[in-house]
Amino acid sequence: MTGGHLQIVVCGAGCAADVARLVDTAQKQTWTAAVTATPNAMDFMDVPVIEKLAGVPVRSHYRASPGARRSLPAADALVVAPATYNSINKIALGLADNYAMTSVAELIGRQLPTVIVPFVNAALAARLPFRRAVASLRDEGVRVLLGPEDGWEPHPPGSGDDRRRVFPWAAAFETAARLAYEVRSPRGRPMQTW
């Protein structure tokens, strides 16, 4: 699918600094992209660079003016990457304690094609709450890129910087674009999602 709009939600992990790679990948496929960040993610990103590349402001807070109209196009797909241990657990539980988590909750509720790419170490990924959260999200139709079949595994504790270099930005976009295409035109026909 070309010509869609990708909503990106970035959580506070080291590879959040590289989210421009996802924006660039989307744009090379004639998609537009907008970035929403958790409050913690703002410290990891070069916000002016992301805004210049995307052509729209990075959002991290609710609008100050309730009467202001939405300036972004409706999204065709959502990618949450990097998704932290904390954010994955929040998303699965439906917790919306900041603008980014509220956006994710609403977009999943609208059945928007959603891809989540965890960036967690193996000790955190071994925890039962995390495993339950991933299973719950998958049961809800969210595509969580994690496991041998996705070529993306939790990293050993303390090795996050090394794993940052190989974070699967392109795979996240390709998966989201494929899901959006399947929703929009199975067998070549437009389909309503609700």
C-alpha positions as CSV (number, residue, x, y, z in Angstrom):
1,M,0.0,0.0,0.0
2,T,1.3,3.4,-0.9
3,G,0.0,6.8,0.0
4,G,-1.1,6.1,3.6
5,H,-0.6,7.9,6.8
6,L,1.4,6.3,9.6
7,Q,0.9,7.4,13.2
8,I,4.0,6.6,15.2
9,V,4.0,6.5,19.0
10,V,7.5,6.5,20.6
11,C,8.3,5.4,24.1
12,G,11.3,6.3,26.3
13,A,14.0,3.9,25.3
14,G,17.4,4.5,23.7
15,C,16.4,3.6,20.2
16,A,13.7,6.4,20.3
17,A,16.6,8.6,19.1
18,D,16.4,6.7,15.8
19,V,12.7,7.2,15.0
20,A,13.7,9.3,12.0
21,R,14.5,6.0,10.3
22,L,10.9,5.0,10.5
23,V,9.6,8.3,9.3
24,D,12.1,8.2,6.4
25,T,11.1,4.6,5.5
26,A,7.4,5.6,5.4
27,Q,8.1,8.6,3.3
28,K,10.1,6.6,0.8
29,Q,6.9,4.6,0.2
30,T,4.9,7.8,-0.3
31,W,3.3,7.6,3.2
32,T,3.1,10.6,5.5
33,A,4.0,10.2,9.1
34,A,3.4,11.9,12.4
35,V,5.1,11.2,15.7
36,T,3.5,11.3,19.2
37,A,5.9,10.7,22.1
38,T,5.4,9.7,25.7
39,P,6.8,12.3,28.1
40,N,9.9,10.2,28.7
41,A,10.6,9.7,25.0
42,M,11.0,13.4,24.5
43,D,14.3,13.3,26.3
44,F,15.6,10.7,23.8
45,M,14.6,12.4,20.5
46,D,15.9,15.3,18.5
47,V,12.5,16.8,18.3
48,P,13.3,19.6,15.8
49,V,14.8,17.1,13.4
50,I,11.8,14.8,13.6
51,E,9.4,17.7,13.1
52,K,11.3,19.0,10.1
53,L,11.4,15.5,8.5
54,A,7.7,14.8,9.2
55,G,6.5,18.3,8.5
56,V,4.3,18.3,11.6
57,P,4.9,18.9,15.3
58,V,5.8,16.0,17.6
59,R,2.9,15.7,20.0
60,S,3.4,14.8,23.7
61,H,0.6,16.6,25.5
62,Y,-3.1,17.2,25.0
63,R,-4.1,20.3,23.0
64,A,-4.1,23.5,25.1
65,S,-7.1,24.7,23.1
66,P,-10.1,22.3,23.2
67,G,-11.7,24.0,20.2
68,A,-8.7,23.5,18.0
69,R,-9.3,21.2,15.0
70,R,-7.2,18.2,14.3
71,S,-4.5,19.1,11.7
72,L,-3.2,15.6,11.0
73,P,-4.8,13.2,8.4
74,A,-6.6,10.2,9.7
75,A,-4.2,7.3,10.2
76,D,-4.1,4.2,8.1
77,A,-1.8,2.4,10.6
78,L,-0.2,2.8,14.0
79,V,3.4,1.8,14.9
80,V,4.4,1.9,18.6
81,A,8.2,1.7,18.6
82,P,10.2,1.4,20.6
83,A,7.7,0.1,23.1
84,T,9.0,-0.2,26.6
85,Y,8.1,-2.8,29.2
86,N,6.0,-0.2,31.1
87,S,4.2,1.0,28.0
88,I,3.3,-2.5,26.8
89,N,1.8,-3.3,30.1
90,K,-0.2,0.0,30.2
91,I,-1.5,-0.6,26.6
92,A,-2.6,-4.1,27.4
93,L,-4.4,-2.9,30.5
94,G,-6.0,0.1,28.7
95,L,-4.3,2.6,30.9
96,A,-4.2,6.1,29.4
97,D,-2.2,8.2,31.8
98,N,-0.6,10.5,29.1
99,Y,-1.5,11.7,25.6
100,A,0.5,9.0,23.8
101,M,-1.1,6.2,25.8
102,T,-4.6,7.7,25.3
103,S,-3.9,7.9,21.5
104,V,-2.8,4.3,21.4
105,A,-5.9,3.1,23.4
106,E,-8.2,5.0,21.1
107,L,-6.6,3.8,17.8
108,I,-6.6,0.2,18.9
109,G,-10.2,0.6,20.0
110,R,-11.0,1.9,16.5
111,Q,-9.4,-1.3,15.1
112,L,-6.7,0.6,13.3
113,P,-4.0,-1.8,12.1
114,T,-1.4,-1.6,14.9
115,V,2.1,-2.9,15.2
116,I,4.1,-2.8,18.5
117,V,7.8,-3.4,18.6
118,P,9.0,-4.1,22.1
119,F,12.5,-2.9,23.3
120,V,12.9,-4.9,26.5
121,N,15.6,-6.9,28.0
122,A,15.2,-10.7,28.6
123,A,14.8,-10.3,32.4
124,L,11.8,-8.0,31.9
125,A,10.4,-10.1,29.1
126,A,10.5,-13.2,31.3
127,R,8.0,-11.6,33.7
128,L,4.5,-13.0,33.8
129,P,2.9,-9.5,33.5
130,F,4.8,-8.8,30.3
131,R,4.0,-12.2,28.8
132,R,0.3,-11.8,29.6
133,A,0.3,-8.2,28.2
134,V,1.8,-9.5,24.9
135,A,-0.7,-12.3,24.7
136,S,-3.6,-10.0,25.5
137,L,-2.6,-7.5,22.8
138,R,-2.2,-10.3,20.2
139,D,-5.7,-11.6,21.2
140,E,-7.0,-8.1,20.6
141,G,-5.6,-8.1,17.0
142,V,-2.5,-6.1,17.7
143,R,0.6,-7.3,15.8
144,V,3.4,-7.5,18.4
145,L,6.8,-8.1,16.6
146,L,8.5,-10.3,19.1
147,G,9.9,-13.8,18.9
148,P,11.8,-16.0,16.6
149,E,9.2,-15.8,13.9
150,D,9.7,-12.0,13.8
151,G,13.5,-12.1,14.1
152,W,13.3,-9.8,17.1
153,E,14.0,-11.0,20.6
154,P,14.5,-9.4,24.0
155,H,18.2,-8.5,24.5
156,P,20.4,-9.5,27.5
157,P,20.3,-7.0,30.3
158,G,22.8,-4.3,29.7
159,S,23.1,-4.8,26.0
160,G,20.5,-2.3,24.8
161,D,23.0,-0.1,23.1
162,D,24.1,-2.9,20.8
163,R,20.5,-3.9,20.0
164,R,19.6,-0.3,19.2
165,R,21.7,-0.6,16.0
166,V,19.5,-3.4,14.6
167,F,16.1,-2.2,15.8
168,P,13.6,-3.4,13.1
169,W,12.3,0.0,11.9
170,A,11.8,-1.3,8.3
171,A,10.0,-4.4,9.4
172,A,7.7,-2.4,11.6
173,F,6.7,-0.2,8.7
174,E,6.4,-3.1,6.2
175,T,4.1,-5.0,8.6
176,A,1.9,-1.9,9.3
177,A,1.6,-1.1,5.6
178,R,0.7,-4.7,4.8
179,L,-2.0,-4.8,7.6
180,A,-3.4,-1.4,6.4
181,Y,-3.6,-2.8,2.8
182,E,-5.4,-5.9,4.0
183,V,-8.0,-3.8,5.9
184,R,-8.5,-1.2,3.0
185,S,-8.7,-3.6,0.1
186,P,-9.0,-7.3,0.6
187,R,-9.4,-8.7,-2.9
188,G,-9.1,-5.2,-4.3
189,R,-12.3,-3.8,-2.7
190,P,-12.5,-1.0,0.0
191,M,-13.6,-2.3,3.3
192,Q,-15.1,-0.5,6.3
193,T,-13.5,-1.4,9.6
194,W,-16.4,-0.7,11.9
